[in-house]
Each structure stands twice: as structure tokens, then as C-alpha cells.
């Protein structure tokens, strides 16, 4: 295996690993909220939790903006569960248990679903490695071009030099 392929493999692993680490940071499950909230905080927290859930009745509509009676009841249920001290993760788990994973805004980052999140990171890193190999091959091709002139060019060069000397 040539040195350039090893460097490309290194680029692939480093860029892919870095992107995957960033992904793990941003997709990591949020901390649970153990304390009960009251008043305006409770309403804001209810809307925050509802924003992460989608209406099981209206496809593609977040629970916080859906105006159906069912969604209003589900927001009240979220508010009630928050006032009882349940965390956002517990409430999401309840809705997933009741209505399936389709109520989540994005697939959970676990199991086979992790591939959905990891594939773009490794596609970018593979692209960087391929771009490096392409640049290296173009550079090698440019260096392999002979710098000496072709045999037919010598007579032309001699004629130009002769004319330059005659004009001096």
C-alpha cells in the first residue's frame, strides 16, 4: 500500500471520527429535569417538550403547533406530567410507548438508527480522502511531464536564436 493511500485512510479516519464525535455530542440524550416547574415555566417547558414530538394524527405537524383537539389534550397531558415531576425523556418515552416512534421528530440515535446519523459524517470523510488522492495523482502526473523539448522543436529554437543574433 503506498504512502498516499495510508494518508488518505488517515484523513478518512480522523475526519470521520471528528464528525462522529461532534454528532455524538449534539445528538446525546438530554439530561432529565427532575424538579417540578410552575406557572409560566411550566407552559414554556410544555411547549419545549411538545416541539420535540409530532402529532400522531396529523403527519409531519409538531405537537406544539397542531390545533386539533387531540393535540390540545396531549399538550395538557404533557403539562400534567411535567407538574408531577416527570422529565422530558420520560414523557417522550410515554408517547413512544403509546403511539410508536413516529411521534419523535427524528429517529433515536441508537441501534440501526445510529447509521442514519453516522453515514453523512463518513461520507464527508470519504470525500475528503478521495479528494486528497485525486490531488496527489494530479500532482504526480504534472511532475511526470518531461521538461525537455521534443526533437522537432530544436530546429525551431535554433532558427529563433539565429534571428535574434542577426538582429543584434
PyMOL commands that place a pseudoatom at each C-alpha (Angstrom):
pseudoatom trace, name=CA, resn=UNK, resi=1, chain=A, elem=C, hetatm=0, pos=[0.000, 0.000, 0.000]
pseudoatom trace, name=CA, resn=UNK, resi=2, chain=A, elem=C, hetatm=0, pos=[1.506, 3.342, -0.990]
pseudoatom trace, name=CA, resn=UNK, resi=3, chain=A, elem=C, hetatm=0, pos=[2.137, 6.212, 1.370]
pseudoatom trace, name=CA, resn=UNK, resi=4, chain=A, elem=C, hetatm=0, pos=[-0.632, 8.276, -0.250]
pseudoatom trace, name=CA, resn=UNK, resi=5, chain=A, elem=C, hetatm=0, pos=[-3.267, 5.617, 0.372]
pseudoatom trace, name=CA, resn=UNK, resi=6, chain=A, elem=C, hetatm=0, pos=[-2.230, 5.420, 4.026]
pseudoatom trace, name=CA, resn=UNK, resi=7, chain=A, elem=C, hetatm=0, pos=[-2.512, 9.215, 4.324]
pseudoatom trace, name=CA, resn=UNK, resi=8, chain=A, elem=C, hetatm=0, pos=[-5.959, 9.097, 2.678]
pseudoatom trace, name=CA, resn=UNK, resi=9, chain=A, elem=C, hetatm=0, pos=[-7.002, 6.370, 5.118]
pseudoatom trace, name=CA, resn=UNK, resi=10, chain=A, elem=C, hetatm=0, pos=[-5.764, 8.554, 7.977]
pseudoatom trace, name=CA, resn=UNK, resi=11, chain=A, elem=C, hetatm=0, pos=[-7.762, 11.512, 6.649]
pseudoatom trace, name=CA, resn=UNK, resi=12, chain=A, elem=C, hetatm=0, pos=[-10.839, 9.310, 6.392]
pseudoatom trace, name=CA, resn=UNK, resi=13, chain=A, elem=C, hetatm=0, pos=[-10.477, 8.071, 9.961]
pseudoatom trace, name=CA, resn=UNK, resi=14, chain=A, elem=C, hetatm=0, pos=[-9.628, 11.421, 11.534]
pseudoatom trace, name=CA, resn=UNK, resi=15, chain=A, elem=C, hetatm=0, pos=[-12.307, 13.453, 9.745]
pseudoatom trace, name=CA, resn=UNK, resi=16, chain=A, elem=C, hetatm=0, pos=[-14.887, 10.702, 10.180]
pseudoatom trace, name=CA, resn=UNK, resi=17, chain=A, elem=C, hetatm=0, pos=[-14.051, 10.271, 13.851]
pseudoatom trace, name=CA, resn=UNK, resi=18, chain=A, elem=C, hetatm=0, pos=[-14.189, 14.017, 14.496]
pseudoatom trace, name=CA, resn=UNK, resi=19, chain=A, elem=C, hetatm=0, pos=[-17.536, 14.405, 12.752]
pseudoatom trace, name=CA, resn=UNK, resi=20, chain=A, elem=C, hetatm=0, pos=[-18.900, 11.365, 14.549]
pseudoatom trace, name=CA, resn=UNK, resi=21, chain=A, elem=C, hetatm=0, pos=[-17.754, 12.773, 17.906]
pseudoatom trace, name=CA, resn=UNK, resi=22, chain=A, elem=C, hetatm=0, pos=[-19.488, 16.078, 17.143]
pseudoatom trace, name=CA, resn=UNK, resi=23, chain=A, elem=C, hetatm=0, pos=[-22.569, 14.124, 16.210]
pseudoatom trace, name=CA, resn=UNK, resi=24, chain=A, elem=C, hetatm=0, pos=[-22.478, 12.196, 19.474]
pseudoatom trace, name=CA, resn=UNK, resi=25, chain=A, elem=C, hetatm=0, pos=[-22.272, 15.461, 21.408]
pseudoatom trace, name=CA, resn=UNK, resi=26, chain=A, elem=C, hetatm=0, pos=[-25.223, 17.099, 19.668]
pseudoatom trace, name=CA, resn=UNK, resi=27, chain=A, elem=C, hetatm=0, pos=[-27.468, 14.035, 19.477]
pseudoatom trace, name=CA, resn=UNK, resi=28, chain=A, elem=C, hetatm=0, pos=[-26.748, 12.796, 23.003]
pseudoatom trace, name=CA, resn=UNK, resi=29, chain=A, elem=C, hetatm=0, pos=[-29.852, 12.412, 25.114]
pseudoatom trace, name=CA, resn=UNK, resi=30, chain=A, elem=C, hetatm=0, pos=[-30.664, 15.467, 27.175]
pseudoatom trace, name=CA, resn=UNK, resi=31, chain=A, elem=C, hetatm=0, pos=[-30.385, 15.435, 30.929]
pseudoatom trace, name=CA, resn=UNK, resi=32, chain=A, elem=C, hetatm=0, pos=[-33.546, 14.672, 32.839]
pseudoatom trace, name=CA, resn=UNK, resi=33, chain=A, elem=C, hetatm=0, pos=[-35.384, 17.502, 34.511]
pseudoatom trace, name=CA, resn=UNK, resi=34, chain=A, elem=C, hetatm=0, pos=[-36.122, 16.219, 37.983]
pseudoatom trace, name=CA, resn=UNK, resi=35, chain=A, elem=C, hetatm=0, pos=[-37.677, 19.324, 39.520]
pseudoatom trace, name=CA, resn=UNK, resi=36, chain=A, elem=C, hetatm=0, pos=[-41.286, 20.257, 39.016]
pseudoatom trace, name=CA, resn=UNK, resi=37, chain=A, elem=C, hetatm=0, pos=[-41.919, 23.610, 37.314]
pseudoatom trace, name=CA, resn=UNK, resi=38, chain=A, elem=C, hetatm=0, pos=[-44.757, 26.022, 37.899]
pseudoatom trace, name=CA, resn=UNK, resi=39, chain=A, elem=C, hetatm=0, pos=[-46.583, 28.852, 36.127]
pseudoatom trace, name=CA, resn=UNK, resi=40, chain=A, elem=C, hetatm=0, pos=[-45.008, 30.335, 33.025]
pseudoatom trace, name=CA, resn=UNK, resi=41, chain=A, elem=C, hetatm=0, pos=[-42.023, 27.999, 33.276]
pseudoatom trace, name=CA, resn=UNK, resi=42, chain=A, elem=C, hetatm=0, pos=[-44.403, 25.060, 33.085]
pseudoatom trace, name=CA, resn=UNK, resi=43, chain=A, elem=C, hetatm=0, pos=[-46.039, 26.431, 29.926]
pseudoatom trace, name=CA, resn=UNK, resi=44, chain=A, elem=C, hetatm=0, pos=[-42.657, 27.084, 28.294]
pseudoatom trace, name=CA, resn=UNK, resi=45, chain=A, elem=C, hetatm=0, pos=[-41.416, 23.627, 29.251]
pseudoatom trace, name=CA, resn=UNK, resi=46, chain=A, elem=C, hetatm=0, pos=[-44.639, 22.088, 27.943]
pseudoatom trace, name=CA, resn=UNK, resi=47, chain=A, elem=C, hetatm=0, pos=[-44.123, 23.769, 24.576]
pseudoatom trace, name=CA, resn=UNK, resi=48, chain=A, elem=C, hetatm=0, pos=[-40.451, 22.728, 24.513]
pseudoatom trace, name=CA, resn=UNK, resi=49, chain=A, elem=C, hetatm=0, pos=[-41.360, 19.084, 25.092]
pseudoatom trace, name=CA, resn=UNK, resi=50, chain=A, elem=C, hetatm=0, pos=[-44.261, 19.294, 22.622]
pseudoatom trace, name=CA, resn=UNK, resi=51, chain=A, elem=C, hetatm=0, pos=[-41.932, 20.755, 19.974]
pseudoatom trace, name=CA, resn=UNK, resi=52, chain=A, elem=C, hetatm=0, pos=[-39.904, 17.527, 20.019]
pseudoatom trace, name=CA, resn=UNK, resi=53, chain=A, elem=C, hetatm=0, pos=[-42.995, 15.373, 19.469]
pseudoatom trace, name=CA, resn=UNK, resi=54, chain=A, elem=C, hetatm=0, pos=[-45.143, 15.067, 16.357]
pseudoatom trace, name=CA, resn=UNK, resi=55, chain=A, elem=C, hetatm=0, pos=[-48.871, 14.672, 16.176]
pseudoatom trace, name=CA, resn=UNK, resi=56, chain=A, elem=C, hetatm=0, pos=[-49.789, 11.001, 15.640]
pseudoatom trace, name=CA, resn=UNK, resi=57, chain=A, elem=C, hetatm=0, pos=[-52.982, 12.104, 13.839]
pseudoatom trace, name=CA, resn=UNK, resi=58, chain=A, elem=C, hetatm=0, pos=[-51.598, 14.858, 11.537]
pseudoatom trace, name=CA, resn=UNK, resi=59, chain=A, elem=C, hetatm=0, pos=[-48.448, 13.604, 9.779]
pseudoatom trace, name=CA, resn=UNK, resi=60, chain=A, elem=C, hetatm=0, pos=[-45.489, 15.987, 9.885]
pseudoatom trace, name=CA, resn=UNK, resi=61, chain=A, elem=C, hetatm=0, pos=[-47.041, 18.516, 12.298]
pseudoatom trace, name=CA, resn=UNK, resi=62, chain=A, elem=C, hetatm=0, pos=[-45.224, 19.204, 15.577]
pseudoatom trace, name=CA, resn=UNK, resi=63, chain=A, elem=C, hetatm=0, pos=[-47.372, 18.824, 18.659]
pseudoatom trace, name=CA, resn=UNK, resi=64, chain=A, elem=C, hetatm=0, pos=[-46.706, 22.399, 19.805]
pseudoatom trace, name=CA, resn=UNK, resi=65, chain=A, elem=C, hetatm=0, pos=[-48.386, 23.973, 16.736]
pseudoatom trace, name=CA, resn=UNK, resi=66, chain=A, elem=C, hetatm=0, pos=[-51.109, 21.446, 15.960]
pseudoatom trace, name=CA, resn=UNK, resi=67, chain=A, elem=C, hetatm=0, pos=[-54.594, 22.820, 16.650]
pseudoatom trace, name=CA, resn=UNK, resi=68, chain=A, elem=C, hetatm=0, pos=[-56.569, 19.582, 16.747]
pseudoatom trace, name=CA, resn=UNK, resi=69, chain=A, elem=C, hetatm=0, pos=[-58.443, 18.705, 19.894]
pseudoatom trace, name=CA, resn=UNK, resi=70, chain=A, elem=C, hetatm=0, pos=[-56.296, 15.598, 20.344]
pseudoatom trace, name=CA, resn=UNK, resi=71, chain=A, elem=C, hetatm=0, pos=[-53.095, 17.681, 20.305]
pseudoatom trace, name=CA, resn=UNK, resi=72, chain=A, elem=C, hetatm=0, pos=[-54.532, 20.131, 22.815]
pseudoatom trace, name=CA, resn=UNK, resi=73, chain=A, elem=C, hetatm=0, pos=[-55.293, 17.185, 25.087]
pseudoatom trace, name=CA, resn=UNK, resi=74, chain=A, elem=C, hetatm=0, pos=[-51.776, 15.784, 24.583]
pseudoatom trace, name=CA, resn=UNK, resi=75, chain=A, elem=C, hetatm=0, pos=[-50.242, 19.167, 25.474]
pseudoatom trace, name=CA, resn=UNK, resi=76, chain=A, elem=C, hetatm=0, pos=[-52.363, 19.184, 28.646]
pseudoatom trace, name=CA, resn=UNK, resi=77, chain=A, elem=C, hetatm=0, pos=[-51.145, 15.669, 29.399]
pseudoatom trace, name=CA, resn=UNK, resi=78, chain=A, elem=C, hetatm=0, pos=[-47.535, 16.835, 28.935]
pseudoatom trace, name=CA, resn=UNK, resi=79, chain=A, elem=C, hetatm=0, pos=[-48.183, 19.778, 31.258]
pseudoatom trace, name=CA, resn=UNK, resi=80, chain=A, elem=C, hetatm=0, pos=[-49.725, 17.450, 33.839]
pseudoatom trace, name=CA, resn=UNK, resi=81, chain=A, elem=C, hetatm=0, pos=[-46.785, 15.018, 33.673]
pseudoatom trace, name=CA, resn=UNK, resi=82, chain=A, elem=C, hetatm=0, pos=[-44.288, 17.885, 33.982]
pseudoatom trace, name=CA, resn=UNK, resi=83, chain=A, elem=C, hetatm=0, pos=[-46.114, 19.238, 37.029]
pseudoatom trace, name=CA, resn=UNK, resi=84, chain=A, elem=C, hetatm=0, pos=[-45.857, 15.752, 38.560]
pseudoatom trace, name=CA, resn=UNK, resi=85, chain=A, elem=C, hetatm=0, pos=[-42.061, 15.973, 38.160]
pseudoatom trace, name=CA, resn=UNK, resi=86, chain=A, elem=C, hetatm=0, pos=[-41.564, 13.714, 35.143]
pseudoatom trace, name=CA, resn=UNK, resi=87, chain=A, elem=C, hetatm=0, pos=[-38.684, 14.562, 32.847]
pseudoatom trace, name=CA, resn=UNK, resi=88, chain=A, elem=C, hetatm=0, pos=[-38.899, 15.321, 29.132]
pseudoatom trace, name=CA, resn=UNK, resi=89, chain=A, elem=C, hetatm=0, pos=[-37.264, 11.955, 28.411]
pseudoatom trace, name=CA, resn=UNK, resi=90, chain=A, elem=C, hetatm=0, pos=[-39.882, 10.131, 30.470]
pseudoatom trace, name=CA, resn=UNK, resi=91, chain=A, elem=C, hetatm=0, pos=[-42.693, 11.946, 28.681]
pseudoatom trace, name=CA, resn=UNK, resi=92, chain=A, elem=C, hetatm=0, pos=[-41.186, 11.164, 25.271]
pseudoatom trace, name=CA, resn=UNK, resi=93, chain=A, elem=C, hetatm=0, pos=[-40.866, 7.513, 26.308]
pseudoatom trace, name=CA, resn=UNK, resi=94, chain=A, elem=C, hetatm=0, pos=[-44.539, 7.510, 27.324]
pseudoatom trace, name=CA, resn=UNK, resi=95, chain=A, elem=C, hetatm=0, pos=[-45.634, 8.901, 23.937]
pseudoatom trace, name=CA, resn=UNK, resi=96, chain=A, elem=C, hetatm=0, pos=[-43.386, 6.456, 22.059]
pseudoatom trace, name=CA, resn=UNK, resi=97, chain=A, elem=C, hetatm=0, pos=[-44.866, 3.596, 24.072]
pseudoatom trace, name=CA, resn=UNK, resi=98, chain=A, elem=C, hetatm=0, pos=[-48.404, 4.779, 23.303]
pseudoatom trace, name=CA, resn=UNK, resi=99, chain=A, elem=C, hetatm=0, pos=[-48.063, 5.801, 19.624]
pseudoatom trace, name=CA, resn=UNK, resi=100, chain=A, elem=C, hetatm=0, pos=[-44.785, 4.371, 18.332]
pseudoatom trace, name=CA, resn=UNK, resi=101, chain=A, elem=C, hetatm=0, pos=[-41.563, 6.044, 17.202]
pseudoatom trace, name=CA, resn=UNK, resi=102, chain=A, elem=C, hetatm=0, pos=[-43.371, 8.068, 14.556]
pseudoatom trace, name=CA, resn=UNK, resi=103, chain=A, elem=C, hetatm=0, pos=[-44.167, 10.682, 17.248]
pseudoatom trace, name=CA, resn=UNK, resi=104, chain=A, elem=C, hetatm=0, pos=[-40.471, 11.573, 17.545]
pseudoatom trace, name=CA, resn=UNK, resi=105, chain=A, elem=C, hetatm=0, pos=[-39.138, 14.406, 15.405]
pseudoatom trace, name=CA, resn=UNK, resi=106, chain=A, elem=C, hetatm=0, pos=[-36.059, 12.377, 14.481]
pseudoatom trace, name=CA, resn=UNK, resi=107, chain=A, elem=C, hetatm=0, pos=[-35.112, 8.726, 14.880]
pseudoatom trace, name=CA, resn=UNK, resi=108, chain=A, elem=C, hetatm=0, pos=[-33.384, 7.873, 18.138]
pseudoatom trace, name=CA, resn=UNK, resi=109, chain=A, elem=C, hetatm=0, pos=[-29.600, 7.683, 17.899]
pseudoatom trace, name=CA, resn=UNK, resi=110, chain=A, elem=C, hetatm=0, pos=[-29.325, 4.052, 18.923]
pseudoatom trace, name=CA, resn=UNK, resi=111, chain=A, elem=C, hetatm=0, pos=[-29.100, 0.684, 17.251]
pseudoatom trace, name=CA, resn=UNK, resi=112, chain=A, elem=C, hetatm=0, pos=[-29.540, 0.630, 13.473]
pseudoatom trace, name=CA, resn=UNK, resi=113, chain=A, elem=C, hetatm=0, pos=[-30.821, 4.237, 13.555]
pseudoatom trace, name=CA, resn=UNK, resi=114, chain=A, elem=C, hetatm=0, pos=[-27.314, 5.309, 14.501]
pseudoatom trace, name=CA, resn=UNK, resi=115, chain=A, elem=C, hetatm=0, pos=[-26.370, 4.624, 10.884]
pseudoatom trace, name=CA, resn=UNK, resi=116, chain=A, elem=C, hetatm=0, pos=[-28.684, 7.458, 9.798]
pseudoatom trace, name=CA, resn=UNK, resi=117, chain=A, elem=C, hetatm=0, pos=[-26.573, 9.856, 11.829]
pseudoatom trace, name=CA, resn=UNK, resi=118, chain=A, elem=C, hetatm=0, pos=[-23.154, 8.313, 11.115]
pseudoatom trace, name=CA, resn=UNK, resi=119, chain=A, elem=C, hetatm=0, pos=[-23.413, 7.942, 7.335]
pseudoatom trace, name=CA, resn=UNK, resi=120, chain=A, elem=C, hetatm=0, pos=[-23.115, 11.662, 6.471]
pseudoatom trace, name=CA, resn=UNK, resi=121, chain=A, elem=C, hetatm=0, pos=[-20.023, 12.007, 8.678]
pseudoatom trace, name=CA, resn=UNK, resi=122, chain=A, elem=C, hetatm=0, pos=[-18.276, 9.099, 6.994]
pseudoatom trace, name=CA, resn=UNK, resi=123, chain=A, elem=C, hetatm=0, pos=[-19.414, 10.199, 3.534]
pseudoatom trace, name=CA, resn=UNK, resi=124, chain=A, elem=C, hetatm=0, pos=[-17.770, 13.592, 4.100]
pseudoatom trace, name=CA, resn=UNK, resi=125, chain=A, elem=C, hetatm=0, pos=[-14.595, 11.958, 5.386]
pseudoatom trace, name=CA, resn=UNK, resi=126, chain=A, elem=C, hetatm=0, pos=[-14.523, 9.544, 2.423]
pseudoatom trace, name=CA, resn=UNK, resi=127, chain=A, elem=C, hetatm=0, pos=[-14.949, 12.523, 0.098]
pseudoatom trace, name=CA, resn=UNK, resi=128, chain=A, elem=C, hetatm=0, pos=[-12.001, 14.261, 1.782]
pseudoatom trace, name=CA, resn=UNK, resi=129, chain=A, elem=C, hetatm=0, pos=[-9.842, 11.152, 1.374]
pseudoatom trace, name=CA, resn=UNK, resi=130, chain=A, elem=C, hetatm=0, pos=[-10.826, 10.753, -2.295]
pseudoatom trace, name=CA, resn=UNK, resi=131, chain=A, elem=C, hetatm=0, pos=[-10.147, 14.443, -2.912]
pseudoatom trace, name=CA, resn=UNK, resi=132, chain=A, elem=C, hetatm=0, pos=[-6.682, 14.026, -1.371]
pseudoatom trace, name=CA, resn=UNK, resi=133, chain=A, elem=C, hetatm=0, pos=[-5.922, 11.007, -3.575]
pseudoatom trace, name=CA, resn=UNK, resi=134, chain=A, elem=C, hetatm=0, pos=[-7.165, 12.866, -6.663]
pseudoatom trace, name=CA, resn=UNK, resi=135, chain=A, elem=C, hetatm=0, pos=[-4.972, 15.865, -5.864]
pseudoatom trace, name=CA, resn=UNK, resi=136, chain=A, elem=C, hetatm=0, pos=[-1.963, 13.600, -5.320]
pseudoatom trace, name=CA, resn=UNK, resi=137, chain=A, elem=C, hetatm=0, pos=[-2.457, 11.801, -8.633]
pseudoatom trace, name=CA, resn=UNK, resi=138, chain=A, elem=C, hetatm=0, pos=[-2.808, 15.124, -10.478]
pseudoatom trace, name=CA, resn=UNK, resi=139, chain=A, elem=C, hetatm=0, pos=[0.355, 16.403, -8.814]
pseudoatom trace, name=CA, resn=UNK, resi=140, chain=A, elem=C, hetatm=0, pos=[2.271, 13.241, -9.763]
pseudoatom trace, name=CA, resn=UNK, resi=141, chain=A, elem=C, hetatm=0, pos=[1.027, 13.498, -13.346]
pseudoatom trace, name=CA, resn=UNK, resi=142, chain=A, elem=C, hetatm=0, pos=[2.169, 17.111, -13.545]
pseudoatom trace, name=CA, resn=UNK, resi=143, chain=A, elem=C, hetatm=0, pos=[5.615, 16.169, -12.232]
pseudoatom trace, name=CA, resn=UNK, resi=144, chain=A, elem=C, hetatm=0, pos=[5.979, 13.341, -14.738]
pseudoatom trace, name=CA, resn=UNK, resi=145, chain=A, elem=C, hetatm=0, pos=[5.609, 15.649, -17.758]
pseudoatom trace, name=CA, resn=UNK, resi=146, chain=A, elem=C, hetatm=0, pos=[9.064, 15.839, -19.391]
pseudoatom trace, name=CA, resn=UNK, resi=147, chain=A, elem=C, hetatm=0, pos=[10.654, 19.262, -19.187]
pseudoatom trace, name=CA, resn=UNK, resi=148, chain=A, elem=C, hetatm=0, pos=[12.869, 18.713, -22.239]
pseudoatom trace, name=CA, resn=UNK, resi=149, chain=A, elem=C, hetatm=0, pos=[11.589, 19.791, -25.606]
pseudoatom trace, name=CA, resn=UNK, resi=150, chain=A, elem=C, hetatm=0, pos=[10.587, 17.420, -28.361]
pseudoatom trace, name=CA, resn=UNK, resi=151, chain=A, elem=C, hetatm=0, pos=[13.156, 16.633, -31.158]
pseudoatom trace, name=CA, resn=UNK, resi=152, chain=A, elem=C, hetatm=0, pos=[11.292, 18.741, -33.737]
pseudoatom trace, name=CA, resn=UNK, resi=153, chain=A, elem=C, hetatm=0, pos=[11.485, 21.797, -31.524]
pseudoatom trace, name=CA, resn=UNK, resi=154, chain=A, elem=C, hetatm=0, pos=[15.296, 22.055, -31.725]
pseudoatom trace, name=CA, resn=UNK, resi=155, chain=A, elem=C, hetatm=0, pos=[15.294, 23.343, -35.314]
pseudoatom trace, name=CA, resn=UNK, resi=156, chain=A, elem=C, hetatm=0, pos=[12.719, 25.965, -34.474]
pseudoatom trace, name=CA, resn=UNK, resi=157, chain=A, elem=C, hetatm=0, pos=[14.688, 27.069, -31.428]
pseudoatom trace, name=CA, resn=UNK, resi=158, chain=A, elem=C, hetatm=0, pos=[17.919, 27.246, -33.461]
pseudoatom trace, name=CA, resn=UNK, resi=159, chain=A, elem=C, hetatm=0, pos=[16.208, 29.408, -36.090]
pseudoatom trace, name=CA, resn=UNK, resi=160, chain=A, elem=C, hetatm=0, pos=[14.853, 31.811, -33.430]
pseudoatom trace, name=CA, resn=UNK, resi=161, chain=A, elem=C, hetatm=0, pos=[18.265, 32.105, -31.788]
pseudoatom trace, name=CA, resn=UNK, resi=162, chain=A, elem=C, hetatm=0, pos=[19.899, 32.754, -35.171]
pseudoatom trace, name=CA, resn=UNK, resi=163, chain=A, elem=C, hetatm=0, pos=[17.377, 35.525, -35.982]
pseudoatom trace, name=CA, resn=UNK, resi=164, chain=A, elem=C, hetatm=0, pos=[17.920, 37.120, -32.564]
pseudoatom trace, name=CA, resn=UNK, resi=165, chain=A, elem=C, hetatm=0, pos=[21.673, 37.156, -33.114]
pseudoatom trace, name=CA, resn=UNK, resi=166, chain=A, elem=C, hetatm=0, pos=[21.269, 38.643, -36.621]
pseudoatom trace, name=CA, resn=UNK, resi=167, chain=A, elem=C, hetatm=0, pos=[19.118, 41.479, -35.268]
pseudoatom trace, name=CA, resn=UNK, resi=168, chain=A, elem=C, hetatm=0, pos=[21.641, 42.364, -32.554]
for i in range(1, 168): cmd.bond("trace and resi %d" % i, "trace and resi %d" % (i + 1))
show_as sticks, trace
zoom trace
